[in-house]
Amino acid sequence: MVITAAMVKELREMTGAGMMDCKKALTETDGNMDEAVEYLRKKGQAKAEKKAARIAAEGICRIASEGDSAAAVVEVNSETDFVAKNEKFQKYVEAVAVQAVRSDAADIDAFMAEPWHEDVSKTVKDVLVEQIAVIGENLKIRRFEKVVASHGCVVSYTHGGGRIGVLVEADTDVVNDAVKEALYNVAMQVAALYPKYVSTEDISEEYKAHEKEILKEQVANDPKMAGKPEKVIEGAVMGRLNKELKEICLLEQIYVKAEDGKQTVGQYLAQVAKENGAALSVKRFVRFETGEGLEKKNENFAAEVAAQMGM
């Protein structure tokens, strides 16, 4: 397979590795981007895939709530940033969020077939088609998720004008301003540091084993570990693994507002729970980032003109 400059550039943006390292990784993996990321990780040339580097689609996320116990987040995509900032488009997405929080749909297809809450003679899909005609640009309701707390509350946070939307569900016997403020702070943490799990208890053994294998190869390629006893190498691998798992688990992350720079999110919540006489725990969180995992077409005007002119 021919390895193009665009492929090398994309891999570099995803991993932060050097250009030549990226080219070698793509060559070794026959252009498979995911395998190339793993190749670089094993060589210690990339920590992990930077998913944000692949975010390129336009649009916004919006959240709607029903009291303290239910909320929904939606992502609606547009072709251009100009439309994403348009007031008409933003009001439409807010209406989609209201539809989502009132919905019992299990997937996007069922959601699109539902009667529109503002006019039951139309479906969600019908209204989307109308908006496309009015706005003059292709739009897509990409995803939605509704969270309902059976014993506690749901708190939301929107960042960057709708670039990121977060829901945090908590199990708590006390729902007051102090508890909700704490959960709002946790939602901000989720937006900023992008954890993958609530705690290390949620991580599968399969995931741990996979990461451990990658770290073993990293240690094997580390000149400082050459000739070290197997026990020392195993200790280094487990040390790195535990550090990595803490970085991707919400409760084990260092709380971004911690005054001492040491308090974890879990410790912060325990402190708030004690101060308010509450049994408080985070059950789950949802984090949407606009365009996450999507690729936007890379327009090259000069190349397009040259192609049309047969240059």
Secondary structure, 3 states (H helix, E strand, C coil): CCCCHHHHHHHHHHHCCCHHHHHHHHHHCCCCHHHHHHHHHHCCCCCCCCHHHHCCCEEEEEEEEECCCEEEEEEEEECCHHHHCCHHHHHHHHHHHHHHHHCCCCCHHHHHHCEECCEEEEEHHHHHHHHHHHHCCCCEEEEEEEEECCCEEEEEEEECCCCEEEEEEEEECCCCHHHHHHHHHHHHHHHHHCCCECCHHHCCHHHHHHHHHHHHHHHHCCHHHCCCCHHHHHHHHHHHHHHHHHHHEHHHCECCCCCCCCCEHHHHHHHHHHHCCCCEEEEEEEEEECCCCCCCCCCCHHHHHHHHCCC
